[in-house]
Amino acid sequence: MKTTRITARDYIKANRKASREAEIGNHGRPVSFCGVHKSKKVYDRKKQKADDKRHLPSLFPCVPPLTAC
């Protein structure tokens, strides 16, 4: 019977896989570590426009259309 050797590469791969599975178990989803954190203090025109649209009152209230009799 042939015995298999566990190489350093196999050991590292198994530890990474176990760590990833534990992380998903703790958080319920994969967590990304390479994402860039965006500061809230930085000027962001796109986000400001979205906030403005969300907080403005509607000019046209939702009224059901009139039906012809």
C-alpha positions as a Markdown table, in Angstrom:
| # | Residue | x | y | z |
|---|---|---|---|---|
| 1 | Met | 0.0 | 0.0 | 0.0 |
| 2 | Lys | 1.3 | 3.4 | -1.0 |
| 3 | Thr | 1.5 | 6.1 | 1.7 |
| 4 | Thr | 0.8 | 9.7 | 0.8 |
| 5 | Arg | 2.9 | 12.5 | 2.1 |
| 6 | Ile | 1.5 | 15.7 | 3.2 |
| 7 | Thr | 3.5 | 18.5 | 1.8 |
| 8 | Ala | 3.8 | 22.1 | 3.1 |
| 9 | Arg | 1.6 | 23.2 | 0.2 |
| 10 | Asp | -1.1 | 20.7 | 1.1 |
| 11 | Tyr | -0.9 | 21.8 | 4.8 |
| 12 | Ile | -1.3 | 25.5 | 3.9 |
| 13 | Lys | -4.2 | 24.7 | 1.5 |
| 14 | Ala | -6.1 | 22.7 | 4.1 |
| 15 | Asn | -5.6 | 25.5 | 6.7 |
| 16 | Arg | -6.8 | 28.2 | 4.3 |
| 17 | Lys | -9.9 | 26.1 | 3.4 |
| 18 | Ala | -10.7 | 25.4 | 7.1 |
| 19 | Ser | -10.2 | 29.1 | 7.9 |
| 20 | Arg | -12.5 | 30.2 | 5.1 |
| 21 | Glu | -15.2 | 27.7 | 6.1 |
| 22 | Ala | -15.0 | 28.9 | 9.8 |
| 23 | Glu | -15.3 | 32.6 | 8.6 |
| 24 | Ile | -18.4 | 31.8 | 6.5 |
| 25 | Gly | -19.9 | 30.0 | 9.5 |
| 26 | Asn | -19.3 | 33.0 | 11.8 |
| 27 | His | -20.5 | 35.7 | 9.4 |
| 28 | Gly | -23.0 | 33.8 | 7.3 |
| 29 | Arg | -21.3 | 34.9 | 4.1 |
| 30 | Pro | -17.8 | 35.2 | 2.6 |
| 31 | Val | -16.0 | 38.3 | 3.9 |
| 32 | Ser | -13.8 | 40.3 | 1.6 |
| 33 | Phe | -10.5 | 41.6 | 2.9 |
| 34 | Cys | -9.3 | 43.3 | -0.3 |
| 35 | Gly | -12.0 | 45.9 | -0.6 |
| 36 | Val | -11.1 | 49.5 | -0.3 |
| 37 | His | -12.7 | 51.4 | 2.5 |
| 38 | Lys | -14.3 | 54.6 | 1.3 |
| 39 | Ser | -14.3 | 57.5 | 3.7 |
| 40 | Lys | -17.6 | 59.2 | 4.4 |
| 41 | Lys | -15.8 | 62.6 | 4.5 |
| 42 | Val | -14.7 | 62.4 | 0.8 |
| 43 | Tyr | -16.8 | 64.5 | -1.6 |
| 44 | Asp | -19.0 | 62.1 | -3.6 |
| 45 | Arg | -21.4 | 63.8 | -6.1 |
| 46 | Lys | -23.1 | 60.5 | -7.0 |
| 47 | Lys | -24.1 | 59.7 | -3.4 |
| 48 | Gln | -25.2 | 63.3 | -2.7 |
| 49 | Lys | -27.5 | 63.3 | -5.8 |
| 50 | Ala | -29.0 | 60.0 | -4.7 |
| 51 | Asp | -29.6 | 61.4 | -1.2 |
| 52 | Asp | -31.2 | 64.6 | -2.6 |
| 53 | Lys | -33.6 | 62.6 | -4.8 |
| 54 | Arg | -34.6 | 60.4 | -1.9 |
| 55 | His | -35.4 | 63.2 | 0.5 |
| 56 | Leu | -37.2 | 65.6 | -1.9 |
| 57 | Pro | -41.0 | 65.6 | -1.7 |
| 58 | Ser | -42.8 | 64.2 | -4.7 |
| 59 | Leu | -44.3 | 66.8 | -7.0 |
| 60 | Phe | -46.9 | 64.4 | -8.3 |
| 61 | Pro | -48.9 | 62.6 | -5.5 |
| 62 | Cys | -49.9 | 59.1 | -6.2 |
| 63 | Val | -53.6 | 59.3 | -7.3 |
| 64 | Pro | -55.3 | 56.4 | -9.0 |
| 65 | Pro | -56.2 | 57.3 | -12.6 |
| 66 | Leu | -59.8 | 58.3 | -13.4 |
| 67 | Thr | -61.8 | 55.8 | -15.4 |
| 68 | Ala | -64.2 | 56.8 | -18.1 |
| 69 | Cys | -67.8 | 56.1 | -17.3 |
